[in-house]
Amino acid sequence: MLLTAFKVSGSSIGIYSDIFYGSGHKDNNLLLNKPRPIRSDEWVWNSQMIMAQEANHYERVNPNLGHGQDMSLIIDVPYKDWSAIFRPQNLAFFILPFQNAFAFKWWFLGYLLVLAGYFFVLYLLPKKRLLAATIALTLLFSPFVQWWYQYITLAPIYYSLFSLLIFMHLLKTSDLRTKLLHGLALAYLLTCFALVLYPPFQVASALVALVFALGYLANHFRAVDKKAFIKDLAILGASAVLGGLLVLAFIFSRADSVKKIQNTAYPGKRIVNSGGYNFDHLFSGHLDFQLQFFSKADKYQLPKQGLTNQSEDSNFVLILPFLLLPSVYLILRGHRAREELDWLLLLLNTAFIGLVIWLFIPHLTLISKLTLLSKVPQNRLIIGLGLLNFLALVAFIRCLSRQKIDIFTKWPAIIYSGFIFIVELLLGLHAKHDFPGYIGTYRAIAFALPVPVIVYFLLRRRYEWAALGLLAFCLFMTIGVHPLYRGTNIITDTPLSQDIRYIAAKDHGNWAVEDSYLENFAFLNGAHSLSGIYTVPQLDIWDKVKGADPDIYNRYAHVNFTFDRNPAANINTQISLGGGDHFGVTTEPCGDFLKNNKVHFLLTSVPFNPSIGCVKLVEKVAYPAKTAYIYRLD
């Protein structure tokens, strides 16, 4: 609430202070740390799209990009529509002033994650409030979550946990009215989960949540009346059906846009094969402190795995691999003592083995199709492993805490922890060898210590100490990931934005932008623009370019222009691919393409030769490090 009141977020939009004023300029709105260029999905994409919605008064279809873009698909922004109720993180924009709502949304995502984790742990480990709070916070401060901090990352995790929590409460209560209310809540949560609309993270999280649910059901089945159990399953099934109907209503109400997205060249219909993942990277989350320093992170490159930047390189601190043997021992010991089998712990560990097999063994085509893992790029599966790591940790503590005696005595726990230290150290030294400059020997030794200590405390049933150690380690690795930044004025109230709004209020013609850093500036300030981020392809704009390949522009993409400045030449408009999610349009400022698309203004950081007679300088916005020029086309 305090951060919201003071308009403080963790956004990296402060990068524009460096862009406009130079890296030596002191930005008084930057309170802590520094903006992260690699977080461009946030400061170029999501944050600026939110600003564009504010300029559009939060209408679902924003007419200011191309011929109009449905803002309820792909991207997470506030909009006015019945489906907005299933995206509660955006409701504050309809109540609070914009900059306060912007800050609220930032922290609300993390708050929901911690809240879900806390009550989930507390349900399985009653009265363990400190333990529940600490473990929940470790989830928030995991390197993967921090480097990927956005709705499409956090929401699949917290909706999975909330759904499992409601699921367990529904099975526990005997009152029919309460069960039905829980069923409605579950239908709401399932709909929220489905409308995240990022399948790679959703599939990975859903598979893990399903395994937990099956394990919990198997344990629950032994202790309940079978008729009551069937009624519970009927309510659960009705919840899933209701959620499915709501999702179908969402899809059919914007079927045209959904169809366009399904038929794109990018992201298109992905088919991911099993096998070939990097073993060292999967188990090297304990080295992620290094990612906070670009000079070191830049040395860690595995292009074949998609590991090319800090966000892609980030991981979870995986405790689960080292709890696998102790879990097997607990299960076998219970079997010998003729105790009831802990299906939950068994299935969670089995799921971990299954996911690891899928990552490393090729040609598991049937499994990929049955589980939908064929839709999940391997590096996106990390989120599923992180959620599984969390669930298995809680299940292990639950199982071990029920034992009446110390199962793992002091010296076996020390010896096993020593073995873990050797494994962690070897992983660190291997990274040192393969990626010179990424990590040194002393740090490899230091970073090999926390996980063995955490596992030792777990085995010795010092759960709070283990959780506090894990939280401290996660905080240490991620404390510098995000800045604390006040407000959005660096974009919304900068002189360039003020000039664009002033001009656009008088002339509603289209804009075309040449500078990639400014690609959304016309759009986000309420001007009609051909430049920007097209989450839904608008083929009717680009189909008119003679000879252009639809596979280039039929995609989710950033669209930027390049204007010919040679008055002696007259080139044809060309569309070229600049990357998986970028394409560029090279055209004549005085040519037919801009004229036919009613482009009245050009925004560029490179001035035009005065001999080009069709352009007239309207405004020159000079910053210390960059100058922006606004031209009117005659």
N, C-alpha and C positions, 0 to 999 in steps of 0.2 A: 504494500500500500504506500509505503514511503517512497519507494523507487518510482511508482506510478505518479505520485503527487509531484515529484520533482522532475518528471519527464525523462528519467534515466533508463536507458536500455543497454543491451549488449551488442547493438548493431555496429557494423563496420562502415557505415556511411560516412564516417569521419575521414575516409580516404579522400573524399573530395576536397578536404582542406589541403592535403598535399598536392592534389591535381591543380587546384586553383591558385594556391598561395605558396607552394613549394614545401619541401620536406623540413626546412628549417623554421617554418612559421609555427608559432605557438597557438594551438587551438584551445581556447578557453573552455570549450564544451567537452574536451577529452579529459576525463577525471582519473582514469587508471588504464594501464597497459597501452596497447596500440591497435589500430584497425588492422584487419587481416585481409590482404588482397585476395587470397585463395578462397575466401568466403563470398565469392562473386554471386553465387546463387542467392545469397541474402541481400547484399548491398546494391547489386545491379538489377536483380530479378524481382525477388519477393517484396522487398521494401519499396522499391520504386513503383511496382504495380499497386501496392496499397495506396501510395500517394496519388496515383492516377485515378483510383476509385474515389478518393476524397474529392478530387476535382470534378468527378462525374456524378457526385451526390449518391454514390454507392448503388447506381443502377446495375442490374445484372449484365445487361449487354452494354458494353462501353463503345459508343460510336466513334471514339477519337482515334482508334487504331484501324487503319485500312478502311474497310466498309463496315466495321463493327465487330467486336469480339465478345463472345460469351465468357465472362470472367468467373463462372462457377466451375469450370473444368480445368484440370491439370494444376492450376495455381491456387494458392491459399490466400484469398483476399476477402474483405467484407463486401457483401452485396445484398440487395433487397429481394428476397424470394423465400417461399415456405421452407426450402431446404436449408436456409441459414441456421435454423434451430439445431441442426445436426453438426454445426461447426461453432460451438459455443465460444471458442477463443476469439471470434470476431465480433461478438455481440456488443462489446464495450464501445465500438466505434459509433454505435447508434445512441450512446448515452453520454460519453465523455468527450471533451475537446480532443481534437485529432492527436496532438502530441502525447497527451496523457494516455489515450487509448493505445497508441503505438507502443508505449512503454509497458502498459498493462499486458498486452498480448505477449510481449517477449517473455515476461516472467511467469505468466499464467501457464504457458506450456510446461515449463519446468516444475511449477507448483503442482500441476495435475499428475506429473510423473512421480513426484515424491509422495503425493497423497495416495496414489494408487498403490505404490510399493509399500508404504507404511501400513495401510489397512489390510493389504494382502498378507504381509508377514504377521501382523497382529492376529489375524484370524487363525493362522496355522500355529502360531506360537503365542497363545493368550498371555496377557499381562506383561509381555516382554517389550515394553514401550521404548526403552532406550535402544534395544537391539533392533526393533522394527524401524525406528527413525534413522539409525545409523546405516543399516543395510539399504534402505530406500535412497538415502543420499549418495551411497556409492554408485547406484544406478545412474543418477543424474550427472555425477562428476566422472563417469567413465570416459576415457578419451574419445571413443567412437561417438558417443552422444554429444559431447562438447564440440568436436570438430564438424559434426553433421547437424548441429543444433538448428532444427527447423521443424515445422509441423509434420512433414511427411516422415520424419525420423522418430520423433518422440511419440506421436499419436498412435502408431501401431503398437508400441510397447504399452502405453498407459491404457489404451482401450482393451488390449488383451488382458491386462491385470484387473481392470475394473470388471470386465466380463466374467473372468474366472471367479472373482470375489462374489459377484451377484449369483453366479452359478452355484457356488458352495453354500451361500446363505439360503438359496431356494431349496436345495436338498435337505438342509438342516431343519427348517421350520416345518411345523405340522399344520399350521393354520392355512386353510385354502385361500382365503382372501389375501394373506401376506404372500403366498406363493404366486398368485396371479399378478400382484403388484410387482414382485420381483421379475416375473416373466415380461411385463411391459418394460421395465427398466432394462432388461437384457436385450429386448428388441430394439430399444433406442440406442444402446451401446453398439450393437452389431451394425446398425445403420450408420452410426458415426464412423465405425471402423471401415465399413465398405466405401464411404464417401471420402476417405483419405485420398483415394485414386492414385496410389503409387504401388502397383502390383509387386515389384521386387521386394519391398520391405513388408508389404501386407502378407504375401504368401509365406515368407520366412517366419514371421511372427505367428501367423495363424496355425501353421503346422506344429510349432512348439506348444502353443496354447491347447491345441487339440490333443496332443500327447498327454499333457498334464490332466486335462479333463477326463480322458480315458482311464488314466491311472487312478485318479480320485474316485471316479465312478466304480472302478473295480474294487477298491477298498470299501466304498460306501455300500455296495451291493450286499456285502456279507452281514451288515448290521441293520437292515431295514426290512419291513414287510414288502413282499414282492409286488402286491397290488399297488401299494403306495409308490413303489419305485416306478411302476409302469405309468402312473399318473404324473409323476415328476418328468418322465421322459416325454409324455404328451405335451406338457406345458413348455418344456424346452423346445420341442419341435414346433409348437405354435409360435414361440418367440422367433425362431429362425425364419419361419414362413412370413410372419408379419414384417420382420426386417427386410426379407427378400422382396416383398411387395413394395415397400417404401423405396428401396433401391431401384426397382423397375420403374416406379413412377418418376423418379429422378431422371433415369435414362431416357424414357419415352418423351418426357417434357422438353428435351433438347436433343432429340434423336439425330437431327441433321448434323449437328456439331460432333456428336459422338461417332457417327459414321465416318466423318472426315478424319478424325483422330485415328480410328482403327485402320484406315487405309493409307497412312503416311509412310514415307520412306524411312523416317526417323521419328520416334523410336521404333515404329513398325512392329512387326510380329517377331519377337525375339525367340530364338531356339538356342538354349544353352546346353552344352554337353557336359557330362561329368568328367572328373579327373583333371590332373595337371596343375593343381593348385600348389602354391609354395608352402612347404611344411614349416620352414623357419618362421615365415611371416605369421602364420596362423597362431603360433604359440609364443610370439614375441611382443605381446601387448605390454609387458613390463618395461619395455624400452621406450615407450611413447613420450616420455618427458622430452626427448630430443626433438620431437616435432615442433616444439614451441620456438625453435630457433631455425629460421629458414636456411641459414648457411649449412646447418647439419642435415636438416630434412631434405634438402636438395640433393644430398648424396645418396639418399635411399630411393632407388629407382628400380622398379620391376615392371616395365611397360607391358609385358605379356600378361601380367596379372591385373593390369589396370591400376597399378600402384605408381602414380606419377606426381602426387602432391600430398600435402599434409592430411587433407580430409580422407582421400582414398587410402592413405597409409595407416590411418588410425585403427585402433582395435579396442577390445575389452581386456581387462586383466582377468584372464581365465583361471579360475580356481578349480573348476569342474574336472579338468583332466587329471588333477592330482587327488581328487576325491573319488576317482573311479575305483581304484583298488580298495580303499577303505569301505566304499559302498558295497562292493561285491562281498567283502568280508562280513559286513553287517547282515546282508541278505542270507548268505550261507550259514552264518551262526544262528540266525533266526530259524532257518529251515531245520538245522540239527536239533534245536530246542523245541521243534514242533510248534513254533509260533506262526501266526498268520503272516503270509507273504506281504511285504510292503510293495504293492504293485506300483505305487507312485514313484518311489525311488528307483525301482527296477526299470520302468519304462522311460524315465527321464535319462538315465544313463545309457539305455539302449538307443534312444534317439540321438544322443551325442555321438555314439559309435557310428550310427547310420549316416549322420551328416558328414562326419569325417571321411567315411568310406566314399560317399558321393563326391567329395571334394578331390579325392586322390586317385580313385579307380575309374578309368575311362569306360565308355560304352555301356553305362547303366541306363539305357534308353527307356526301358519299360518303367523303371522306378521313377525316372525323371518326369515321365508323362503322367503317371498315376498320382504323384505328389505335387505336380505343377512346378517342380524345381527347374524344369526346362524353361520357365519364364523368369528365373531369378539369376542374374549375373553372379558369378561366384563371389565376388567381393561384396555383393549386397547381402549374401547369406550370413555375413558376420553379425548382422543385427539379430538374426535368429539364434545364433550361438550365444550372443550376449544375454538375450532373454532366457535361454535355456540355462546358462551359467547361474543367473539369479534364482530361477525356480529350483534348480538342483541343490544350490547352496542352502536354501530354506528347507527343502525336503530332507537333506542330510542332517541338518541341525535338529529337525523335528524327530527324525528316527533315532539319532544318537541320544538325544535328551531323554527319551523314554526308557533307556537302559538303566537298570538299577545299580549297576556297578560300572567302574571305569573300564571300558573295553580296550582302550588304547593307553597302556601304561607309559610311564615317563620315557624310558630308554627306547622302546620301539618307536615312539613318536619322534624322538630326537633323531634316531637313525633314518627314519623315513624322510624327515625334513631335510636331513643332510643330503640324501639322494636328490630331493627336489632342488636344493641349492646347486648341485652339480649340473643338473639339467638346465636350469635357468642360466647358469654361468656359461655353459657351452653354447647356448643360443646367443648370448651376448657376444662371446668371442667370435662366433661364426659371422654375426652381423658386422663386427669390426673387420674381419677378413674380407668379406664380400663387398662391403661398402666403405672403403677408406674415407675417413673424415666424418663418418656418421657418429661413431662412439669410440671412446678410448677404453683401455684396459681397466682403469680404476673405476670408471662409471659402470662398466659391465659387471664388475664385482659388486659394487654398491647396489645396483638394480636387481641383482640376483638374490639379495637378502630378504626383501619384504614378503614374497609369496611363501617361502618355507616357514617363516615366522608365523604368518597368518594360518597356514595349515596346521602348524604345531598347536597353536591355541585352539583351533577347531577340534583337533583330535583329543586334546586335554579338557574339552568342554568349557573352555574360557571364551564363550561365544562373543561377549561384548568386547573383549580385548581384540579378538580376531576382526570383528566388524569395524572397530575404531582404527585398527591398523590398516585395513583395506581402504577405509575412507580417507585416512591421512595420505596414503600412497596415491590414491586417485586425485585428491586435491593438489598434491605436489606436482602431478603430471599435467594438470589442466588449468591451474590457477591463472596462467597468462594467455589462455586461448582467446578470450573475448575482452574487448575494452569495456569500460563503463563510459557511456556517451550520453550527453544531455541533449535532448530535442532532435529535431530534423531540419533546423534552419539552414544548415550547410547546403541543403538541396532546395527546400521549399521556399526559403526567403532569401536566396542568393540573388544578386542583381540580374543574372541571366534569366532566372525563373520569373522574376518580376517583369522583365521586358517582354518575355514570351507571352505571359498572361495579358499584358497591356495590348500587345499587337493582335493577339488572337481574339480579344474582345471586340475589336473593330473589323476584323477580316476573318471569315470562317473558312478560308481556303486551306488546302493541305500543306503540310511541311515535309521536307526530306532532310535527313541529317547525315552528315559525313563522318563525324567523330564518334568512335565506338563508346567513349566514355559519356557521351551526351546522347546516346541513341534514344533514350526514353524521355529526354527533357521536354520535347514538344508535347508528347502524349501525356506525361504526368502533370503538366500544367494546363491541361484542358484544351489544347490545340489539336486539330485533326492532323494525323501524321501517317506517313507510309513507313517510317522507320520505327523500330521498336522490337519487342519480343512477341512473336506470333505463337501462342500456345495452340491455336487452332488454325491450320493453313487456310489462306484466302486465295484460292487458285485463280479466281476471276481477275485478280489484279495482275498476276504474273503470266497467265496464259497468253496475254496479248503481246508478250515479248517474242518476236520472231526467232525461231531456232532454239529457244530455251528448253532445257531438259526438265520435265516435271519431277524426276527423281531428285533434282536439286532443290526445288522450292516447295515440294509437297512434304513438308516436315515442320515439326516444332523447331523454331529457329529465331535467332537474333538477325535482324535485317538492317544492314547499313548501306549507304550509298558512297560511291566515288564519282566525282564530277570531272569530266574532261576539261582541262584548262588550256588546251592548245587551240587558239582561234583559227589556225590554218587547217585543222582537221575536223572531220565530222564523223564520229564513230557511231556504229549501231549499238543500241542498248544490249548489254550482256549480263547474264546472271551466272555467278560462279560460286562453287562450294568452298567455304572457308573452314569447314570443320563439321563434325556431326550435327551440331546445333547452330551453325552460322551459315548464312549465304550473303553475298554482296551483289549489289546492282551497280554496274558501271554505265553511266549515261551522259548525254550532252545536257548541260543546263538549259540550253535553248531548244532542245529536241522535242519530238512529238510525245515521247513517253510521259514526261512530266506535265506537258500541256494537257494531254488527254486525261490524265489523272487529277487535273485541277490543282496542281501544286503551285502555290503562290509564294512560298518562302523556303529558303535554303539556310540551314544552320551548319556552319563549318568552323574549323579552327585554322584554316588556310585561306588567305584572301584570294579573291579573283583578280585577274588582270583587268584593268579598266577598259581594255579594248573589247572585252566581251560585253556587247551592248545590251543584252537581254536581262542582265542582273544589275540591280541598284542597291547599294549599301543602305540599309535602314538603321542598323544599330551595331555599334562596336563595343563589346563588353570586355574591357581589359582588366585582367587579374595579373598579379605579379608573375605567375608561372604559366599562364595560358590566356590567350585572347580568343574570344568567340565572336564570330561575325554573322549577322543576320542579313540576308539579301532578299530583296523582293524580285520575283520574276516578272518582267514586263512582257 
